Structures are given as C-alpha cells and as structure tokens.
Amino acid sequence: MELKAVKPYSLRMQPDLKEMLQLLAKENGRSLNSEMIQRLKESVKNERRGQ
C-alpha cells in the first residue's frame, strides 16, 4: 500500500503504555508507529488462528 494512501489516525493511550511501546520499538529498531502496526498485525493474525 502506498504511504500516501494511509490516512493518519489519532490514538489516545496511557503514558505508561506509550513508554513501554517506545522502549520496545527502540529495542526492535522500529519507529513507534511501526512497532504498533507490527503488534496489531500479529494480534489479529493470532486471533484468526484461535490463539
């Protein structure tokens, strides 16, 4: 998907969750946005598998 086709999405989250995600993103060499997208994709994939 072309980046221009992706619309920004505002998300509210607790500061401690954001901090944890930022640390994980840094450990994984990703941006915060990329980390969140990767984790959401994995969650949806796992749910479809029945896990």
C-alpha positions in Angstrom: 0.0 0.0 0.0 1.3 3.4 -0.9 2.2 5.6 2.1 0.1 8.5 0.7 -3.0 6.2 0.8 -2.6 5.7 4.5 -4.6 8.3 6.5 -3.2 9.4 9.9 -5.1 8.1 12.9 -5.1 9.8 16.2 -4.9 7.3 19.2 -5.2 8.0 22.9 -3.3 5.8 25.2 -2.0 5.8 28.7 1.5 7.3 29.1 3.0 4.1 30.6 1.8 2.0 27.7 3.3 4.5 25.2 6.6 4.5 27.1 6.7 0.6 27.0 5.9 0.6 23.3 8.6 3.3 22.7 11.2 1.1 24.5 10.2 -2.0 22.6 10.3 -0.1 19.3 13.8 1.1 20.1 14.9 -2.5 21.0 13.4 -3.8 17.7 14.9 -0.9 15.6 11.5 0.4 14.7 9.6 3.6 14.9 6.8 3.8 17.5 4.3 3.7 14.6 5.9 0.6 13.0 6.0 -1.2 16.4 2.3 -0.6 17.0 1.4 -1.7 13.5 3.5 -4.9 13.7 2.0 -5.8 17.1 -1.6 -5.1 15.9 -1.0 -7.3 12.8 0.4 -10.1 15.0 -2.5 -9.9 17.4 -5.1 -10.1 14.6 -3.2 -13.0 12.9 -3.1 -14.9 16.2 -6.8 -14.3 16.9 -7.7 -15.6 13.5 -5.7 -18.8 14.4 -7.7 -19.1 17.5 -4.9 -18.3 19.9 
